[in-house]
């Protein structure tokens, strides 16, 4: 183990590899800030640039782009409530509210610090436990995957606020929208209205851009526009109190990200939603969440970065991509004549361990690069919104068009923008809708596979130890908060009645 680490360190610290690592994380940050592009697009676009490099150098740069995009997406989420990628959606809930209160710099700093800490934690686990964790992940069949998705859906309760009915209805709408296109496991199309653009479903990224970017701008214009933030510079600096409040959420978020990141298909998006939902249940400051709480930034950002790093476990150890970006990276391995899997650790130790050690230097570069710039980024909110709104709309439309390369993507953005506007006007939560959109296709696929595996009997989820445990956890997470509120309400009313009797 120590010999492999030294070999990896020797490979990673070469001037050429450090330079391309820095270029990768810097480009990744810029790409991640553009709405809709994200890590998968960024890695795919820049993959041809690396074909003339040495394999280890190319992979270090591409990996730098990958986790650089994670932080770049957080910047746009916090500053203008426009997620750069689906895994940054949850950050808009508290990060943007902190920005509106003049604490954008603190939110960006906490985001950078939580990302770095979770990256180090996940990197240690990646180096020590890659093979055992990958073997454990192989035990997840259709029933276990269905249980994981049900656990993710149970977090909807945490995003619904005081009105659970509205939250559940928005989640149901998200799942309904996700059914447009060709049915999972079949060749028949549904709800496409004869439009070939809908055969692959309503594009998620374009919907997300419309809901958050266009919807927010329309909502602010309807209210007459917000005044630019005039916060003092010291208000944008992270404080010791902020750091203390961020410690526990960062550790919990890292654990959630590690657990879900190793599962192919679960990815960082589900991890961020689940970590936020857990924080809403266990945090001492849960009443502040949704209105600008440090915990609402630290937990999802930590889980995002931990899941991004953990997704390399099945990619490197088994040759199974953990998500879209790692699928592109898997293609890069094949382009360079490398076959990821257990034998890769033995046949190419310098490459594997050099890549893993480079994660530490890349995340350190991100911290050093972005932490001092957090207050500078926050100065963008001082601009008059008559200038800022057109920039938001323009970058959103450019990002949406770049994904599909057709006008249909723009129509989806406008339609989703109107939906987002009306949801904000009538106080419907957006997060459950996004979670339904994300989990809808995964839920349908898991249901079909579980039904086939159980020969039509979905109760097979209760027959496996792992799936049974996860399903019970989903039931507790979904029903528990409501029961606790009911019990507390009855206790409070009984206490009030006793006090009235004593006074009488």
N, C-alpha and C positions, 0 to 999 in steps of 0.2 A: 504494500500500500504506500509506504513512505517513498520507495523507489519510483513508483508511478507518479506520485505527486512531484517529486524533484524533476522527473522527466517532463512532466507537463509544465512545470514552472519554467524550465529551461526553454521550452518551445514557445510559451506564451509571451515571455518577456523580451523576445527578440525585437529590435527596433522596428522592423517591417511589420510584424504582427501587431505590435502595440499601435502603430500608426493607423493601420487599416481597421483595427478595433475602434479607435477613436473616430475615424471617419464613419464607420458603421453606426455607432450610437448617436453621432451628431445628425446624420441623415435620417436615422430612425425617428429621432425627436421631431425633426421638421415634418417628416411624412405623417407621423402620428397626429400632429396638430391640424392637419387638413381633414375636414369632415369626410368620412366615408372611405378613405383610402385604407388605413389600418395596416397591420403587420403583414398579412397575407399578400396584399397588393404590393406593398413596399419591397418585400423579399423577391416576389416574382418579377417586378420591374427591373430590379438591379442584379438579378441572377446572371444575365448575359455579360455584365461588366466583369464578373469574377472568373470567367472561363479561362483567361490567360494566366491566372495566378496559381500558386501552389495550392493544393487542396486544403491544407490546414489553414492557410491565410484566408482563402476564400470563405471557408466555413466560419471562421472567427468573425469576419466582416458581416456575413449574412446573419449570424446569431446576434451580433451587435445591433443590426437593423431591427431584428425581431423584438428584443427587449427594450430598445430605444423607443420603438413605436408605442409600447405600453405606457411609458411616461408622457410621451407627446400627446397621446389621446387624453391623458388626465389634464393637461394644461388647458385645452379647449373646453373640456367639460366644466372645469372650475371657473374659467374666465367668462365664457359666453354661453354656457349651458348647451354646448353643441358637442356631443361625444365624437371623438375621432374613430372609435371602434365600439363594438357592442359591449366589450368588457369594461368600458368607461361610463356606461349609462348610469350606474348607481352613484357615481361620484357627483352627478348633477344635483342629487337630492340635498346634500349638505355642503358640498364644495362650492356650488354656485351661491347658496344662501350666505355662506361666509364671505364670498366676494361682494355680494350686495351690501353686506354690513361693513365693508371696508377692510376685510381681513383676507383678501385674496393672496397676499404674500405668505401669510401664515399657513393657509390651506395648501399652497403649492409646496412650501417647505416641508410640512408634515407628510405630504404625498411623496416627496423625494426621499425623506428619511425612512418612512415606512417601507417604501419600495426597496431601499438598500438593505435594511435589516432583514426583510423577508427573503431577499435574494441570497444573503449570506446563509440564513437558516436552511433554505431549500437547497443551496449548493452543497452544504455539508451532508444533508440527507442524500442528495444526488450522488455524491462521491462514495458514501459509505454503503448505501442500501439500494443502489440502482437495480442490481440483478434480483435480490429478494423481493423488492416491491413490484417489479415487473412480473415476477412469477405469481405473486398474489393477485395482481390485476387480471391475470389470465383466468382466474377462477370466477370472474364476473361474466356470467352468461346473460341471456335475455331477461330472466326473472330478476337478477340483481340490478341490471341496468334500469329496468322498469321501476324498481324500488328507489333507486337514486333519483330518478326523475320525479317520482311522487314526493320524495323528500324536498326536492326543489320547489315543486308546486305548493307545498305546505307553507313555504315562506311568504306566500301571497298575503297571509294574514298580517304579517309585519308591515307590509307596504300599503295596507288599506286604510290606515288612519283610524278615525273613530267610526267610519261607516264601512263595515265589512262587506255589506251587500254591494256597494259600488265597486269595491276592489275586486270581488269575485266576478261581478258582471264584466269588468274590464278585462280580467284574465280570460274569461270565457270568450270575449270578443277577439282577443289575441289568438287564442287557439283556433277559433272559427276562421279567422283571416289566413292562418297558416295552412288550412286545408285546401286552399285554392291551388290547382295544379294537378299533376299526375299523382294518383293515390300510391302510397308506399306499398311495395310488394305487388302492385298491379300495373296494368298498362292503360287504364281508363283515366280520362281527365275529368276534373270536377270544377264547376263554377268558373270556367274560363271564358264563357260567352263567345267562343269562337276566336278569341284573341291568342295568337301564337306566343305573344310575349308573356302570357300567364301560364304557359305549360309548365314552366319550372317554378311556379308559385309567385306570389307578390314579393318582390325583392326586399329583404329585411333592412339592409343598410339604408336604402332610399326612404323607407318608412321611418326609420329612426331619425334620419336627418330632418325630415319634414316635421315629425312630432316635436322634436326639441328645438331645432334652429328656427324654422319658419313659424312654427306654432308660438314660440316665445316672442319672436319679433312682432308678430301680429297682435299678440296679447299686450305687449308693452305699448304699441302704437295706439291700441284701443283705449288704454288707460291714459293716453296723452304723453307717453314717453317718460322714462325715468331720468332723474337728474344724474349727471356724471358723479362718480364717487369722489369725495374730497377728503379722503382719509389721510391722517398724518403718516409720515414714513414709518414711525415707530409702531404704528398699529399693524403694519404689514410684516413685522418681524415676529417669528415664532418665539414664544416665551417658555420659561421653565415649566409653568403650569400646563401649557399645551403639550409639552413633551411628556410630562408625567401621565397625563390623561391618555396619551397615545400608546403607551407601553403595552398595556393588556390587550387592547383591540388589535395591535400589530401582531402580537404573539398568537392570538386566537385566529386572526385572519390568515396568518401563515400556515397554521395547522389545517384550516379548511382548504386552502389553496393546494397544499401538498396532497391532501386526501383525494381531491377531485381532479387535480391536474394529471395524475397518473392514469386516469380512466379515459380511454379513447372516446372522443365525442363529447364528454362532459365539459371540459375546458374551463377557461378563465371566466367566461360570462356567468355560468351557473355558480361558480365559486364566489364571485363578487356578490351576487344576489343572496346566496345562502349565508355568507359571513355577515352581511348587513342585517339579515333577518335574525341571526343569532344575537348580534349586538343589541338589537332592539329588545331582546328578552332579558339579557344578563347585565347590560351596562348600568352603572349607577346613574348615568346621565341620559337614560333612554327617553325621558320626557322631552329632551332638547333635540333629539334626532329628527331630521326633516326640516329643522329651522336653523341649521348652521352649527352642528356639533362636531367637535374634533374626531370623535369616535366614528362618525359617519364618513369621514375621509380616510382615516388610518386603516380601519378594518378591510374595506373593499380593495383599497390600493395594495395592501399587503397580500391579500388573497390573490389578486390579479397577478402580481409578480411571482409569487410562489407557484401558482398554477402554470405560469408561462415556463418557468424553469423545470417544474416537475414533468411537464409534457415531453421533455427530452428523455425521460426514463424509458417509456415504451418505444420511443423513436430509436434510441441508441441500443438498448438492450434487446429489443424484439423486432425492430424494423417495422413497427406499427406506429403511424403518425398519431400524435395526441390531439391534433387540431389542424386547421387549414394551413397555418404558417409552417408548422412542422412537416406537413405533407409536402410543401414546396421544398423545404430543406432536405427532406428525404429524397426528393428528385435530384437535388444538388449532389447528394452522396453518390447516387447512381450515375450521374453525369461524369463524376470524377472516377468512376470505376470502383466505388466502394460499396460494400453490402452491409448495411447496419444489421446487427444481431449479436448474439453472445460471442461469436468468434471475432468480432471487430475489436473487442477489448484486448484480445490476445495477438491478433495479426497487425493492428495499427495502434499500439499503446501511446506513441508520441502524439498522434493525431487526436485520439479520444481524450486523453488527459490534458493535452494542450488546449483543446476546445473548452473543457470543463474549467480549467484554471483561468482561462480568458474571461469567463463569466464574472469572476471576482473583479478583475481589472476593468471590465466594461461597465459594471454597475458602480464601481468607484469613480470612474470617469463621469458617469451620469450624475452622481451626487455632487462632485466637484464642479461640474459644468452648470448644473441647474440650480443648486442651492443658493449661490450668490445672485443668480439671475431672477429668483422668485419675485423680489420686490420690483425688479425692472419689468418683468412680464405684467405684473399687476398694474403698472402705470397705464397700460392700454385702456383700463376701465375709466381713466380720467378724461378720455376723449368724449366729446359731445356725441350723444347717441344718434344724431342725424348723420354723423360720419360713420359710426360703428355699425349701424344696422345694414347699410348697403354692402359693407365689407363681409358681414356674416352671411347675408343672402348670396352674394357672389361666390364666396369660397364654398358654400354649401352646394350650389348648383354645379360648380366646376367639379367638385368631388363626386357628386351623384352621376354626372354625365361620364366621368372617367371610368366609372365602374361598368356600366352597361353599354357605353358608347352609342347610345340612342336616345331619342327624344322621349321615349316612353318612360325612362327613369325620371325625367323632369316632371312629367305629369303625376307620377306616383308621389314625388316630393311635395307638389302643390296640394294634392288630395290629402296626404298625411298631415300637411301643415294646417289645413282647414280643420281636420279632425282634432289635432293638438290644440288649436285655438279654442274650439268649442269645449274641449275637455277642461282647459284652464278656466274658461269663463264660468262653467257650471261646477267647478271643483271636483272633477273626476280624476282619480290618481292615474298617472301615466305609467309608473313602474310596473303594476300588474299586467297592463296591456303588453309591454315589452317582454315581460317574463313569459306570458302566454305565447307570444310570437316565437320566442327562442325555443321553448320547450315543446311547442305543438308538434313539429315534425319528429323530434326525438321521441315524444310520447307515442305517436302513431306507429313509428317503426318498432318501438319496444313492445307495444301491444300486439302487433302482428307476429313478431318473433316469439313472444312469450306464449301466445295462443297456439302457434305451430309447435312449439316445444312441449307444451302441456296437452297437445291434441285437443285443443278447444277449451281447456280448463285453465282460466286465469288464476285460480286459487293456488297454482303452483308456487306463487310468490311466498306463500305461507309454509311451504314445505322445505325450503332451503334455509340454513341458519343465517347466512348473510342477508338474504333478501327479507327474511322474517324480521330481523333486527332493524333493518332500515325502514321497513314498512311501519313497524311499531313506532319508531322515532318520528316518522312522517305524521302519524296519527296524533302523537303527543304534541308535536310542534304546531299542527293545525288546529287542534281542539283545546290544547292547554291554556293559551292566553285568554280565550273567552271564558273558560271555567274559572281561571284565577280572578278575572275582573268581576265575574258574578259573585264569587265567594267574598272578595273584598268589599263589594257593594253591600252584600247582606250583612257582613260584619259591621260596616260603617253605619248602616241603618239601625241595626240592633243596639250598637253603642249609643247612637243618638237617642233612641227610645229610652234606654236606661238612664241617660243623663236627664231627659225630660221628667222621668218619674222621680228621680232624686230631687230635682228642683221643685217639683210639685209637693 
